[in-house]
Amino acid sequence: KDAPKPSMPWFGMDIGGTLTKLIYFEPCDIMELEQQGEKETLKTIHKYLVSNIAYGNTGIRDTHLEMPNQQIGGKKGTLHFIRFPTSEMNAFINLAKSKNFSTLACAICATGGGAYKFETEFKQRINLTLHKFDELDCLIKGIHYIDRNFPLECYYWKDADSDKPNSSNKVPFDFHNPYPYLVVNIGSGVSILAVRGPFDYKRVWGSSLGGGTFLGLCCLLTGCNTFEEAIALAAEGDSHKVDKLVKDIYGGDYSRFNLKGATVASSFGQMNIQEKREQASKSDLARSTLVTITNNIGSIARMVATTEKIDKVVFVGNFLRVNTISMKLLAYAMEYWSDGALKALFLEHEGYFGAMGCIMEYVS
Ligand code: ADP
């Protein structure tokens, strides 16, 4: 280990390809902890973080995920979950500078590719050492910690049906004996890990067709600018106007191989015809992009689960944020195509496990 540990576990940071996830640990006895000099800085930073839910134009605190009464590094306190686009790192560093962050900590724990990419910048501009941890180690540690310390963290979608997207409901899942399980992390890209014990995992697959692909294609096809807009458009759209279905080819089911007429035979398969293009709205295109990316990830996950002989598949990553469409599609696809053998599971803290694993370095 090449850097000194910070005096207190204030922060864990996961600097991803699209979003930076920052977890702030607010100790209960904040005013008694530190020496006088640090107290003022700490108070300033603390006040700024907990009295706002938006920071600048793009930073957000996810208050619904807050975890009170946590015990970390021998201290009791509350975990706060904050995110901002990695493209705004410059503004973040300026902010840290203006709040005198470097007098509080000389190092913070960081993971994700950005912990490497921005290392020099952090050191040079605010004299902060990034104490780097592997993002997949952190992901697994974070999942285990949060699952055990947040009520109803793990859930599944009951009776998900692609024909009736509004019918299924969220049901808690007891994840206390999780092994073995698969983690499908859908961030900018996709990583799939097979986890067989608390410290026993391997990365078994990856795909560049992930959340970043959905957002990028959606911006190109519809002119939208944000993930929220893309999801809102998709919610209004009908992918059948864009995709070619089995029934568009067969006139009905392809029963010999048990393919329903409503199954997508070719994603975007109608868009070679000018008339169909004119009939497809931006929402339809957004929906089809979402369905295409989601189903591709679902079928890769299914193949990997079969190969690894694992029946629980946990989907995480910020692609699933405010995205019940994809969650229900994944739930349906996993169950339907495996004849009920596979279970798709989801976690409330979606994209924050890497950052959590980083803070966990104090606990272990
Ligand atoms: P990474 O670590 O690669 O940044 P994340 O797990 O944070 O991965 O997921 C990034 C993906 O989450 C984006 O590609 C996009 O699909 C989705 N996403 C969800 N919310 C947002 C947002 N507010 N801004 C950008 N992308 C978002």
Residues whose N, C-alpha, C, O or C-beta is under 5 A from the ligand:
A	BS01	ADP	G16 G17 T18 L19 I186 G187 S188 G189 G211 G212 L215 F227 G317 N318 F319 R321 G351
